Amino acid sequence: MFALGWFLTMSTSFGESHAEEFSVGDIVEWSIWNTQEEEWQLHYGVLLAIENEIRSNRLVSISKVMPLHTPGVELEFFTMGLRLVSHKEDVDIDI
């Protein structure tokens, strides 16, 4: 990718190779440090989108996730901070 101004010329965004293992609709997890309990807490959500955006003057891969613990509040994450739990094709739901 070529950017005008003083940005560097880049062929891929930071985290893009990690993003290739994800698809929209996948179940992903991330962890947040709980300072009161002094342990990592796992959170889960559904991947809504993966986009390349300029953050702090660098092109990076950003993922939008709908968390399962607070539906209706879309969150954004650096894609490399997410872990795959299940591909959308692996989920078998009977309606």
N, C-alpha and C positions, 0 to 999 in steps of 0.2 A: 504494500500500500504506500502511496506517496502522499504526504501531507505538506501543505504550504507553510511558509514561515520557517521557524527554527526547529520544527519537529523533525525527527529522524525519518528516513525512508525505511519502511519495514515491510517484510513480505507476509508475516503472520503476527497476530496479537499475542501478548503474553498470556499464557493459559489456554490458547486455542487448541493445542494438541491434547490437553487434558479434556477439553470440552467435546472432543470427537467421540468419546465413549458414552456420551449422554444423548438422549432424544427427548423432545417435548413429550410430557406425559409420564416420564420416569419418576419413580419414588427415590428421593435423595435424602441424605442426612447430613447434619452439621453439628458441631459441638460448641457450647458456650461455657466459659468458666464461671462457676458459681462461687463467689468469694465467701459467702456465709458458710456453705457446706464444704468448701475447699475441694471441689471435685468437678469434673467435666459433666455437663448435662447434655444428653443427645436430644436432638429435635429432628422431626421428619416433615417432609412436604412433597408437593407435586411440582415438577419442573414445568414452568409456563413458557419460558423463552430464553434463548442464549443470544447475546448481542455483543459486538465489539464496540467499545466506547473509549474515548480519550479521558483518562483519569490521571491527574497529577502529571500532565504532559506526556503520557505514555498510552499507547493503544493496548487495552486489556480486555479479556473475555469476562463479561458480566452475565450472571444468570438471575432470572426472576423466578421466584418460588412462592407458591401458596402454601403456607405452613398448615399442618394438620391440627396443631394445638390452638391456633387462633385463625380460623377460616375468615376470609374477607379482607385480610390485611396482607397485601402482596409485599414480599421482602426482596431485596437485591443482595447478591453475594458475589464476591470474586469467585469465579468458577472453580479455581483450584482448591478452594476451601470446602467444596462439596464432595460427598462420597456416594457412589451408586448403591442403592439398596435393592432395587428391582426394576428391570426394564418393563415398559408398559405392556409389551407382548407377553411377559411372564405372568401377568395378573389374570386370573380366571375368575370372573364375576358372573354369577347366575342371577338373572333378574326375573 
